[in-house]
Amino acid sequence: MNSDNPQQMDGMELEQLYEKLHTALHYQRVEEAEKAARELLEVAPWSTTSWELWGDVLLAQSKLEEAADAFKKAVELEPANADAERKYASVQLDLQQAKWERQALESGDLSQFRGAANKESGTAAARSALFPGLGQVYNGEYEKGLVMFFVGLALLTGAVRLVVTWLAPSQSLSGLGAVLGYIGLFGGIALYIFGVYDAYRGSQKEQERPLVPPPTEFQDREE
């Protein structure tokens, strides 16, 4: 059988073409994947798999609307195709998000683009005033916030032990324990002040950071 003629491909050759397309997509060889997908559509336009894979190729090329149409076609051919239905729904959400972002830019309403942009600097500082690191977590700086939180716990432990010896003379600390206690006391105060200031400034910097432009897909269409 001559596989150069796509209309004469048998089931095995179709499976090989499917595998070739999957491999090209996996290794992000988009041009090769597109060529294989077009060939599949010529051979098996009735196949839900052909349309789903064509949608995957279009999605890899950031052609969201065309990808949505392909996934929709796959679902129409086989309503039980859960993967195609999931991909169609996901692309629809992406399209709605991109549309919303474009409308927000056109209207000048940029307040919702970043989660931290809506975080109040005073609230961030107040959270860090409760305990170091909480304001950073509020700002979305999770790693920094967790580090500051656990360092704060360690310093607080040393400071509490020192204060207990002041309040209860019967309690005593070794020389090393006293050193660690003073480190905990003064280090904790320093961390507390820094945490409040850093949370306040972190929130302000996030609000001042330039917003990213909308997806290039919409820019290209308008141009």
Residue frames relative to the residue before (quaternion, step in Angstrom):
aa qw qx qy qz dx dy dz
M 1.0000 0.0000 0.0000 0.0000 0.00 0.00 0.00
N 0.3706 -0.7388 0.5249 0.2034 3.55 -0.94 0.90
S 0.2369 -0.8106 0.5211 0.1234 3.59 -0.32 1.23
D 0.4893 0.6513 -0.4442 0.3730 3.59 1.26 -0.07
N 0.6782 0.4055 -0.2750 0.5477 3.56 1.21 -0.46
P 0.3512 -0.7860 0.4598 0.2177 3.60 -0.23 1.19
Q 0.6248 0.5659 -0.3472 0.4108 3.57 1.09 -0.62
Q 0.7024 0.4559 -0.2635 0.4789 3.60 1.24 -0.36
M 0.4032 0.7295 -0.4723 0.2867 3.62 1.20 0.16
D 0.3009 -0.7315 0.5792 0.1969 3.54 -1.06 0.80
G 0.7678 -0.3872 0.2502 0.4449 3.56 -1.32 0.00
M 0.6537 0.5180 -0.3217 0.4481 3.58 0.96 -0.81
E 0.6680 0.4969 -0.3020 0.4643 3.54 0.96 -0.85
L 0.6072 0.5357 -0.3482 0.4722 3.57 1.12 -0.62
E 0.6406 0.5187 -0.3216 0.4660 3.58 0.96 -0.84
Q 0.6411 0.5183 -0.3199 0.4669 3.57 1.03 -0.79
L 0.6489 0.5017 -0.3137 0.4783 3.56 1.05 -0.75
Y 0.6017 0.5406 -0.3483 0.4737 3.59 1.04 -0.73
E 0.6815 0.4948 -0.2865 0.4568 3.56 0.86 -1.01
K 0.6274 0.5378 -0.3289 0.4571 3.55 1.01 -0.80
L 0.6621 0.5026 -0.2981 0.4692 3.56 0.98 -0.88
H 0.6412 0.5245 -0.3200 0.4597 3.58 0.93 -0.90
T 0.6661 0.5080 -0.3014 0.4553 3.56 0.93 -0.93
A 0.6511 0.5173 -0.3158 0.4569 3.58 0.95 -0.87
L 0.6562 0.4947 -0.3118 0.4768 3.57 0.99 -0.80
H 0.6368 0.5482 -0.3328 0.4280 3.57 0.95 -0.87
Y 0.7641 0.3391 -0.1815 0.5179 3.57 0.96 -0.86
Q 0.4827 -0.7204 0.3920 0.3071 3.56 1.35 0.43
R 0.3702 0.6688 -0.5402 0.3519 3.55 0.99 0.86
V 0.1499 -0.8729 0.4592 0.0687 3.49 0.49 1.31
E 0.6464 0.5222 -0.3363 0.4431 3.59 0.93 -0.81
E 0.6496 0.5026 -0.3074 0.4805 3.56 0.99 -0.85
A 0.6473 0.5170 -0.3134 0.4642 3.57 1.00 -0.81
E 0.6445 0.5227 -0.3271 0.4520 3.58 0.97 -0.81
K 0.6446 0.5224 -0.3236 0.4548 3.56 0.96 -0.85
A 0.6715 0.4877 -0.2947 0.4737 3.58 0.93 -0.90
A 0.6519 0.5213 -0.3182 0.4495 3.59 0.99 -0.81
R 0.6366 0.5149 -0.3281 0.4711 3.58 1.00 -0.77
E 0.6388 0.5211 -0.3203 0.4667 3.53 1.02 -0.80
L 0.6331 0.5348 -0.3240 0.4563 3.57 1.03 -0.81
L 0.6619 0.5085 -0.3108 0.4547 3.56 0.95 -0.85
E 0.6162 0.5289 -0.3443 0.4712 3.58 1.13 -0.60
V 0.7146 0.4702 -0.2434 0.4572 3.54 0.93 -0.99
A 0.8322 0.0642 0.0375 0.5495 3.56 0.82 -1.04
P 0.0013 0.8278 -0.5605 0.0230 3.60 0.45 1.13
W 0.6072 0.5639 -0.3341 0.4490 3.57 1.29 -0.30
S 0.6137 0.5960 -0.3304 0.3987 3.58 1.28 -0.34
T 0.4450 -0.6828 0.5135 0.2686 3.57 -0.88 0.96
T 0.6115 0.5609 -0.3464 0.4375 3.58 1.11 -0.66
S 0.6217 0.5494 -0.3418 0.4414 3.57 1.00 -0.80
W 0.7047 0.4552 -0.2675 0.4740 3.56 0.91 -0.94
E 0.6259 0.5289 -0.3464 0.4566 3.57 1.05 -0.67
L 0.6711 0.4810 -0.2971 0.4796 3.58 0.96 -0.84
W 0.6071 0.5324 -0.3493 0.4754 3.58 1.09 -0.65
G 0.6354 0.5135 -0.3221 0.4784 3.56 1.06 -0.71
D 0.6213 0.5356 -0.3413 0.4589 3.59 1.05 -0.74
V 0.6455 0.5157 -0.3190 0.4644 3.57 1.02 -0.83
L 0.6677 0.4935 -0.3011 0.4690 3.57 0.90 -0.91
L 0.6291 0.5279 -0.3330 0.4632 3.56 1.06 -0.73
A 0.6366 0.5211 -0.3184 0.4710 3.59 1.04 -0.76
Q 0.6920 0.4338 -0.2625 0.5139 3.58 1.22 -0.50
S 0.4572 -0.7120 0.4150 0.3345 3.59 1.34 0.17
K 0.4320 0.6562 -0.4888 0.3793 3.57 1.11 0.69
L 0.1523 -0.8720 0.4585 0.0782 3.52 0.46 1.27
E 0.6839 0.4901 -0.3100 0.4427 3.59 0.81 -0.90
E 0.6602 0.4932 -0.3081 0.4754 3.57 0.99 -0.85
A 0.6265 0.5304 -0.3323 0.4644 3.58 1.07 -0.77
A 0.6322 0.5326 -0.3311 0.4550 3.59 0.98 -0.83
D 0.6463 0.5165 -0.3186 0.4625 3.58 0.98 -0.83
A 0.6562 0.5133 -0.3125 0.4563 3.58 0.99 -0.84
F 0.6693 0.4823 -0.3036 0.4767 3.59 0.91 -0.86
K 0.6164 0.5422 -0.3415 0.4576 3.57 1.06 -0.72
K 0.6383 0.5200 -0.3161 0.4714 3.56 1.02 -0.85
A 0.6368 0.5293 -0.3251 0.4567 3.59 0.99 -0.83
V 0.6657 0.4898 -0.3005 0.4760 3.59 0.98 -0.82
E 0.6313 0.5305 -0.3365 0.4548 3.58 1.02 -0.73
L 0.6670 0.4938 -0.2992 0.4709 3.57 1.04 -0.77
E 0.7942 0.0306 0.0058 0.6068 3.56 1.09 -0.73
P 0.2612 -0.8098 0.5050 0.1445 3.60 0.03 1.26
A 0.6598 0.5135 -0.3149 0.4493 3.60 1.17 -0.49
N 0.4751 0.6661 -0.4448 0.3644 3.60 1.27 0.05
A 0.2120 -0.8297 0.5060 0.1026 3.56 0.08 1.33
D 0.6299 0.5448 -0.3444 0.4333 3.60 1.01 -0.74
A 0.6713 0.4857 -0.2981 0.4738 3.57 0.88 -0.91
E 0.6397 0.5230 -0.3255 0.4597 3.58 1.02 -0.79
R 0.6485 0.5110 -0.3137 0.4690 3.58 1.01 -0.83
K 0.6652 0.4981 -0.3043 0.4656 3.57 0.92 -0.89
Y 0.6283 0.5335 -0.3364 0.4555 3.58 1.01 -0.78
A 0.6676 0.4942 -0.3007 0.4687 3.57 0.92 -0.90
S 0.6498 0.5263 -0.3186 0.4464 3.58 0.98 -0.83
V 0.6649 0.4904 -0.3059 0.4731 3.58 0.96 -0.86
Q 0.6152 0.5445 -0.3491 0.4508 3.57 1.04 -0.72
L 0.6392 0.5146 -0.3196 0.4737 3.58 1.02 -0.79
D 0.6434 0.5172 -0.3188 0.4657 3.58 0.99 -0.84
L 0.6497 0.5143 -0.3140 0.4633 3.57 1.00 -0.82
Q 0.6508 0.5076 -0.3149 0.4686 3.57 0.99 -0.81
Q 0.6446 0.5179 -0.3193 0.4630 3.57 1.00 -0.81
A 0.6648 0.4979 -0.3028 0.4673 3.56 0.92 -0.92
K 0.6355 0.5246 -0.3242 0.4645 3.58 1.03 -0.79
W 0.6502 0.5170 -0.3112 0.4616 3.56 0.97 -0.88
E 0.6563 0.5134 -0.3160 0.4536 3.58 0.94 -0.87
R 0.6503 0.5085 -0.3235 0.4624 3.57 0.97 -0.82
Q 0.6609 0.5025 -0.3094 0.4637 3.57 0.95 -0.86
A 0.6337 0.5305 -0.3319 0.4547 3.57 1.04 -0.76
L 0.6544 0.5002 -0.3128 0.4729 3.57 1.00 -0.81
E 0.6679 0.5061 -0.3082 0.4502 3.56 0.93 -0.88
S 0.7129 0.4425 -0.2565 0.4798 3.57 1.05 -0.75
G 0.4727 -0.6840 0.4305 0.3513 3.56 1.26 -0.33
D 0.5414 0.6029 -0.4082 0.4204 3.61 1.27 0.10
L 0.0244 0.8397 -0.5369 0.0777 3.56 -0.02 1.34
S 0.4177 0.7672 -0.4305 0.2273 3.57 1.26 -0.03
Q 0.7327 0.4443 -0.2455 0.4533 3.59 1.11 -0.56
F 0.4411 0.7354 -0.4429 0.2615 3.60 1.22 -0.03
R 0.7909 0.1687 -0.0876 0.5817 3.59 0.99 -0.74
G 0.5342 -0.6269 0.4602 0.3313 3.51 -1.02 0.80
A 0.7075 0.4671 -0.2765 0.4526 3.57 0.84 -0.94
A 0.5436 0.6249 -0.4116 0.3802 3.58 1.17 -0.36
N 0.7109 0.4286 -0.2482 0.4994 3.56 1.21 -0.54
K 0.5106 0.6357 -0.4251 0.3930 3.58 1.27 0.10
E 0.3975 -0.7222 0.5192 0.2255 3.54 -0.83 1.00
S 0.5002 -0.6630 0.4699 0.2991 3.58 -0.91 0.94
G 0.6483 0.5277 -0.3169 0.4481 3.57 1.02 -0.81
T 0.6418 0.5172 -0.3215 0.4661 3.57 1.04 -0.75
A 0.6301 0.5307 -0.3288 0.4618 3.57 1.01 -0.81
A 0.6674 0.4921 -0.2983 0.4728 3.57 0.94 -0.91
A 0.6481 0.5280 -0.3219 0.4446 3.59 0.97 -0.84
R 0.6437 0.5148 -0.3275 0.4620 3.57 1.02 -0.73
S 0.6612 0.4763 -0.3124 0.4882 3.57 1.00 -0.75
A 0.5914 0.5610 -0.3698 0.4457 3.57 1.17 -0.47
L 0.6075 0.5378 -0.3530 0.4660 3.57 1.18 -0.50
F 0.7450 -0.2249 0.1572 0.6080 3.55 1.03 -0.86
P 0.5712 -0.6208 0.4065 0.3509 3.60 -0.94 0.86
G 0.7595 0.3712 -0.2926 0.4469 3.54 -1.01 0.90
L 0.5967 0.5958 -0.3729 0.3871 3.59 1.09 -0.59
G 0.6451 0.5135 -0.3198 0.4669 3.57 1.05 -0.71
Q 0.6342 0.5248 -0.3322 0.4605 3.58 1.04 -0.73
V 0.6346 0.5119 -0.3255 0.4789 3.58 1.00 -0.81
Y 0.6190 0.5468 -0.3278 0.4587 3.59 1.04 -0.80
N 0.6962 0.4655 -0.2624 0.4792 3.58 1.06 -0.80
G 0.5751 -0.5974 0.3862 0.4039 3.58 1.24 -0.18
E 0.5521 0.5789 -0.4070 0.4408 3.60 1.27 0.10
Y 0.1004 -0.8769 0.4677 0.0477 3.52 0.60 1.23
E 0.6709 0.5010 -0.3179 0.4448 3.60 0.84 -0.90
K 0.6606 0.4927 -0.3054 0.4771 3.57 0.89 -0.92
G 0.6610 0.5265 -0.3119 0.4343 3.56 0.91 -0.90
L 0.6707 0.4948 -0.3022 0.4625 3.58 0.94 -0.86
V 0.6314 0.5260 -0.3335 0.4621 3.58 1.01 -0.82
M 0.6761 0.4863 -0.2950 0.4684 3.58 0.87 -0.94
F 0.6262 0.5506 -0.3392 0.4355 3.58 1.02 -0.76
F 0.7278 0.4287 -0.2553 0.4704 3.60 0.78 -0.98
V 0.6008 0.5214 -0.3614 0.4863 3.59 1.12 -0.57
G 0.6355 0.5337 -0.3195 0.4575 3.55 1.03 -0.81
L 0.6334 0.5272 -0.3285 0.4613 3.58 1.02 -0.78
A 0.6601 0.5098 -0.3062 0.4589 3.57 0.95 -0.91
L 0.6729 0.4848 -0.2973 0.4731 3.58 0.92 -0.88
L 0.6349 0.5375 -0.3294 0.4467 3.57 1.01 -0.80
T 0.6202 0.5551 -0.3424 0.4359 3.59 1.01 -0.79
G 0.6793 0.4842 -0.2833 0.4730 3.56 0.93 -0.94
A 0.6624 0.5133 -0.3066 0.4513 3.55 0.96 -0.87
V 0.6440 0.5260 -0.3265 0.4494 3.60 0.97 -0.82
R 0.6468 0.5151 -0.3254 0.4588 3.57 0.94 -0.82
L 0.6430 0.5142 -0.3226 0.4670 3.58 1.04 -0.75
V 0.6692 0.5015 -0.3009 0.4585 3.58 0.89 -0.93
V 0.6065 0.5594 -0.3546 0.4399 3.58 1.05 -0.73
T 0.6566 0.5001 -0.3198 0.4654 3.62 0.97 -0.77
W 0.6218 0.5224 -0.3497 0.4671 3.59 1.13 -0.54
L 0.7199 0.4467 -0.2450 0.4714 3.57 0.95 -0.90
A 0.7745 0.2035 -0.1161 0.5876 3.57 1.11 -0.62
P 0.2848 -0.8069 0.4935 0.1557 3.60 0.00 1.29
S 0.5871 0.5862 -0.3812 0.4079 3.58 1.15 -0.46
Q 0.6335 0.4966 -0.3254 0.4961 3.55 1.23 -0.44
S 0.0526 -0.8049 0.5908 0.0157 3.56 -1.02 0.70
L 0.2549 -0.7435 0.5998 0.1496 3.52 -1.29 0.48
S 0.5001 -0.6099 0.5114 0.3411 3.53 -1.18 0.53
G 0.7001 -0.4484 0.3265 0.4497 3.55 -1.25 0.14
L 0.6679 0.4839 -0.2999 0.4794 3.56 0.94 -0.87
G 0.6393 0.5330 -0.3272 0.4474 3.56 1.02 -0.80
A 0.6433 0.5150 -0.3220 0.4662 3.57 1.03 -0.77
V 0.6329 0.5261 -0.3302 0.4622 3.57 1.00 -0.84
L 0.6735 0.4846 -0.2934 0.4749 3.56 0.92 -0.93
G 0.6196 0.5492 -0.3394 0.4463 3.56 1.09 -0.66
Y 0.6782 0.4681 -0.2938 0.4844 3.59 0.92 -0.87
I 0.6079 0.5292 -0.3551 0.4736 3.58 1.07 -0.68
G 0.6620 0.5094 -0.3040 0.4581 3.55 0.96 -0.87
L 0.6612 0.5189 -0.3088 0.4453 3.57 0.99 -0.86
F 0.7631 0.3700 -0.2132 0.4851 3.56 0.63 -1.14
G 0.6253 0.5228 -0.3415 0.4681 3.58 1.09 -0.66
G 0.6406 0.5285 -0.3226 0.4541 3.55 1.04 -0.76
I 0.6343 0.5190 -0.3266 0.4707 3.58 1.02 -0.80
A 0.6628 0.5024 -0.3039 0.4647 3.56 0.94 -0.92
L 0.6603 0.4999 -0.3083 0.4681 3.60 0.93 -0.89
Y 0.6234 0.5520 -0.3334 0.4423 3.57 1.02 -0.80
I 0.6840 0.4760 -0.2843 0.4740 3.58 0.86 -1.00
F 0.6635 0.5015 -0.3046 0.4643 3.56 0.93 -0.92
G 0.6510 0.5415 -0.3229 0.4227 3.58 0.94 -0.87
V 0.6526 0.5027 -0.3119 0.4733 3.58 0.97 -0.84
Y 0.6822 0.4836 -0.2897 0.4657 3.57 0.87 -0.97
D 0.6739 0.5065 -0.2997 0.4468 3.58 0.87 -0.96
A 0.6428 0.5137 -0.3284 0.4637 3.61 0.98 -0.77
Y 0.6484 0.5191 -0.3112 0.4617 3.57 1.00 -0.85
R 0.7076 0.4486 -0.2628 0.4784 3.57 0.84 -1.00
G 0.6190 0.5607 -0.3489 0.4251 3.59 1.03 -0.73
S 0.6537 0.5003 -0.3065 0.4779 3.55 1.00 -0.80
Q 0.6567 0.5118 -0.3137 0.4565 3.58 0.98 -0.82
K 0.6533 0.5177 -0.3141 0.4544 3.59 0.95 -0.87
E 0.6388 0.5268 -0.3301 0.4534 3.56 1.01 -0.77
Q 0.6575 0.5005 -0.3093 0.4707 3.56 1.04 -0.75
E 0.6919 0.4751 -0.2760 0.4683 3.57 1.09 -0.69
R 0.5310 0.6488 -0.4148 0.3537 3.61 1.21 -0.40
P 0.5094 -0.6538 0.4535 0.3279 3.64 -0.88 0.88
L 0.4533 -0.6815 0.5089 0.2666 3.53 -1.06 0.77
V 0.5189 -0.6287 0.4754 0.3309 3.55 -1.12 0.64
P 0.5272 -0.6218 0.4619 0.3493 3.60 -1.12 0.55
P 0.6082 -0.5480 0.4070 0.4051 3.60 -1.20 0.31
P 0.7079 -0.4507 0.3054 0.4500 3.60 -1.21 0.26
T 0.5426 -0.6506 0.4281 0.3146 3.57 -0.97 0.90
E 0.5199 0.6497 -0.4145 0.3684 3.56 1.20 -0.47
F 0.7103 0.4361 -0.2653 0.4847 3.58 0.88 -0.89
Q 0.6069 0.5445 -0.3615 0.4521 3.57 1.07 -0.65
D 0.6592 0.5151 -0.3126 0.4499 3.57 0.95 -0.90
R 0.6505 0.5191 -0.3298 0.4457 3.59 0.98 -0.77
E 0.6701 0.4981 -0.3085 0.4558 3.55 0.96 -0.85
E 0.6559 0.4994 -0.3199 0.4670 3.59 1.07 -0.70
